[in-house]
Amino acid sequence: MQNNKKNLLFVHIAIALFGSSSLFGKLINQPAFVIVSGRVLFSVILMFIIFKLRKISLSLGNRTNYLKVVLLGIILAVHWFFFYHAIQISTVTIVLLTFSTCPIFATFIEPMVFREEKLEKINIIIACVAFLGIIAKLDVGSSMLQGFIEGILSGLTFALVSVLERKYVKEFKGVVISFYEQLVVFIVLLPLCIAVGLNPVSKSDIFYILLFATVFTLVSRYFYINGLKGVSAQTAGVISCLEPVYGIILAFIILSEVPTVKEIIGGLI
């Protein structure tokens, strides 16, 4: 019971950091590929140093396990790109609210991965109601439509990686899985960063990327992955509904982004 409370606390802390991290999509004046790559590069370097100092083994045992974390890393790269690119072309509010489709997708993905867990009727009903809330925010004629679509795609990919992490995380230390995931993200996005190029790099960009890589990546992923050891992906997905609350409040304070009435109604649903 005590472990379950600890795991829930870990997931809550992670979600609070996830929601706050959305602002970096606006604060860092670089393409989305570059933001994500810079984030994971510094994080991977710090993790590698910590592993060496604490003599933590990076071995995953066999080739199949390495292929599993490669798959997780690729999905995570897609998720982070959609998430931060959507924020750049729309608003923090729109992306965080559309990203909250995550538990909807997890509701249907989880029973397919874990055969022993059945799809409950009540979860289907809740998922449908939540989807209506997402649709309520859609404005087809808006220039924000692309951000809306990419926000939903980020919710889908996050649900998928959460379910798969839950399946694999019990076999290895969460921090080791996180290390390999982020290393794969960097390798996948590096060619795109080279192709897109960098904007002029400012001191604030460097500061925000370092902050992003440590507290909002290294620490948040540690809490989230370890929290999943005793929390289902569906539960984690539901808790993630608090993410927009943190992000929207901070976006209002720091970026002066005010959500519309339509966005608020959809978010409440």
Secondary structure by P-SEA (a helix, b strand, c coil): caaaaaaaaaaaaaaaaaaaaccccccccccaaaaaaaaaaaaaaaaaaaaaaaccccccccaaaaaaaaaaaaaaaaaaaaaaaaaaaccaaaaaaaacaaaaaaaaaaaaacccccccaaaaaaaaaaaaaaaaaccccccaaaaaaaaaaaaaaaaaaaaaaaaccccccaaaaaaaaaaaaaaaaaaaaaaaccccccaaaaaaaaaaaccccaaaaaaaaaaaccccaaaaaaaacaaaaaaaaaaaacccccccaaaaaaaac
